Amino acid sequence: MATTTNFGWETPDDTDLVKDGAAAMRTLGSSIDTSFVDLLGGTTGQVLAKTSNTDLDFTWTTVASGGMTQIATGSFSGSSVVISSIPTSYKDLVLVVRSLGNSASNEQARIRFNNDSTASRHGEISAYATTSNTGFNATYSGFTTDSNNTNDISLAYVYFPDYANTTTWKMFFSQSMAAASTSTNFNFRSFIGLYNQTSAITSLGFIPQNGTFTSGSYILYGVA
């Protein structure tokens, strides 16, 4: 019995009798039907993806909007906040902090990679500065601008690239805005936070510059 070149589907031989044609066509049709069964199904907006390296092994899947998955959410209060048990299955992390308030006025908030308070492991620079031969000289990295505690309308966006690798130091980029002396004036600041350890980031600690956190919320996303 002859077969097709790529998929090996059975086809009639040139010497087959005409009376065998119907059976041969049914065999060929059944083979095609079986091979492409994974193309069935799916819903609007889904895409076809490979399930394995096997030929014609597909599955329908839904692509996450923006490629970001919410990992954790919570609020700020007291003298410290920790986001723990961060999975290492994503490429990058994104942190959004809203309406962060402090008991002391005009204070910043700070991040500790892996909630690590060991001396000389953290550093920070202005996002627009060119810096060389600079030491790690802190137990934290700043990530927000000064905020007037009577106007808790601040917003901060923090990006952690390649946070799960175990061969390089870690860093983040942040941009933040907050109300200044009045609701018609603002403060803005960009940071680069640095951490001179190679371990994957599995937790983030937050501390105020002074005073205590009185309000605010956070959402942590994993970027696929």
Number of C-alpha atoms within 10 A of each C-alpha: 11 11 13 10 7 6 12 11 17 19 18 19 13 8 7 11 9 8 8 11 14 11 12 17 14 13 16 18 15 13 15 14 11 9 15 12 12 16 13 9 9 14 9 6 9 14 12 13 12 13 13 10 8 8 10 15 15 18 17 18 14 13 10 10 7 8 10 16 16 13 17 15 14 14 15 23 18 14 15 15 18 16 18 14 13 20 13 16 11 17 14 18 25 21 19 17 21 21 22 27 28 28 17 18 17 20 20 20 22 18 24 24 28 20 21 16 14 11 11 14 20 26 20 22 16 14 15 9 9 7 9 6 5 9 12 17 13 18 19 29 27 25 25 29 26 22 29 26 24 17 17 19 17 25 21 22 18 22 20 21 17 20 24 22 15 13 10 15 15 23 20 23 19 23 18 22 21 27 24 21 16 10 13 7 9 16 17 17 16 21 22 22 26 23 25 16 16 14 17 20 23 16 16 17 18 22 24 23 18 15 14 19 24 18 17 19 16 20 15 21 21 21 20 13
